[in-house]
C-alpha cells in the first residue's frame, strides 16, 4: 500500500471513531432520558428515520409520561 492509500485508510478509521463518539454523546443521554420517562430506550432508533425522530420528539414532549403517572398514583 502506498503512502496515500495508508493515509486514506487512517483517515477513514479516524472518521469512524469520531462518528462512534458522537453517537455515544447523543444517543446515550437520549436513552437515559427515555428510560427515566418510563419509555423503552429502543425508541431512540426513531432518530435514524428521517422525520420520524422529529415527530417522535413532539409526541414524547406532549404525551403523558408513564413514569409521572406511576409517581402520582403512589
C-alpha positions as CSV (number, residue, x, y, z in Angstrom):
1,X,0.0,0.0,0.0
2,X,1.4,3.4,-0.9
3,X,1.6,6.4,1.4
4,X,-1.7,8.0,0.1
5,X,-3.6,4.7,0.5
6,X,-2.3,4.3,4.0
7,X,-3.3,7.9,4.9
8,X,-6.7,7.4,3.4
9,X,-7.2,4.2,5.5
10,X,-6.1,6.0,8.7
11,X,-8.4,8.9,7.8
12,X,-11.3,6.5,7.3
13,X,-10.7,4.9,10.7
14,X,-10.5,8.3,12.3
15,X,-13.8,9.3,10.8
16,X,-15.4,6.1,12.1
17,X,-14.1,6.7,15.6
18,X,-15.3,10.3,15.6
19,X,-18.8,9.1,14.4
20,X,-18.9,6.4,17.1
21,X,-18.0,9.0,19.8
22,X,-20.7,11.4,18.5
23,X,-23.3,8.7,18.6
24,X,-22.4,7.9,22.2
25,X,-22.5,11.6,23.1
26,X,-26.0,12.0,21.7
27,X,-27.6,8.6,22.0
28,X,-26.7,7.5,25.5
29,X,-28.3,10.6,27.2
30,X,-31.3,10.2,25.0
31,X,-31.7,6.6,26.0
32,X,-31.3,7.5,29.7
33,X,-33.9,10.3,29.4
34,X,-36.4,7.9,27.7
35,X,-35.9,5.3,30.4
36,X,-36.4,7.9,33.2
37,X,-39.6,9.0,31.5
38,X,-40.9,5.4,31.6
39,X,-40.3,4.5,27.9
40,X,-38.1,1.9,26.4
41,X,-34.6,3.1,25.3
42,X,-35.2,1.5,22.0
43,X,-37.4,4.4,21.0
44,X,-34.1,6.3,20.3
45,X,-33.9,4.3,17.0
46,X,-36.6,6.7,15.7
47,X,-33.9,9.3,15.2
48,X,-32.4,7.3,12.4
49,X,-35.6,7.5,10.3
50,X,-36.0,10.9,8.7
51,X,-38.9,12.9,10.0
52,X,-39.9,10.1,12.4
53,X,-37.4,11.3,15.0
54,X,-38.8,14.9,14.9
55,X,-42.4,13.7,15.1
56,X,-41.4,11.3,17.9
57,X,-39.8,14.1,19.9
58,X,-43.0,16.1,19.8
59,X,-45.1,13.0,20.7
60,X,-42.9,12.3,23.7
61,X,-42.9,16.0,24.7
62,X,-46.7,16.3,24.7
63,X,-47.7,12.8,25.9
64,X,-48.4,11.8,29.5
65,X,-45.2,10.1,30.7
66,X,-45.7,6.7,32.3
67,X,-43.1,7.5,35.0
68,X,-45.1,10.5,36.1
69,X,-48.4,8.5,36.1
70,X,-46.8,5.9,38.4
71,X,-45.4,8.6,40.7
72,X,-48.8,10.4,41.1
73,X,-50.6,7.1,41.7
74,X,-48.5,6.1,44.7
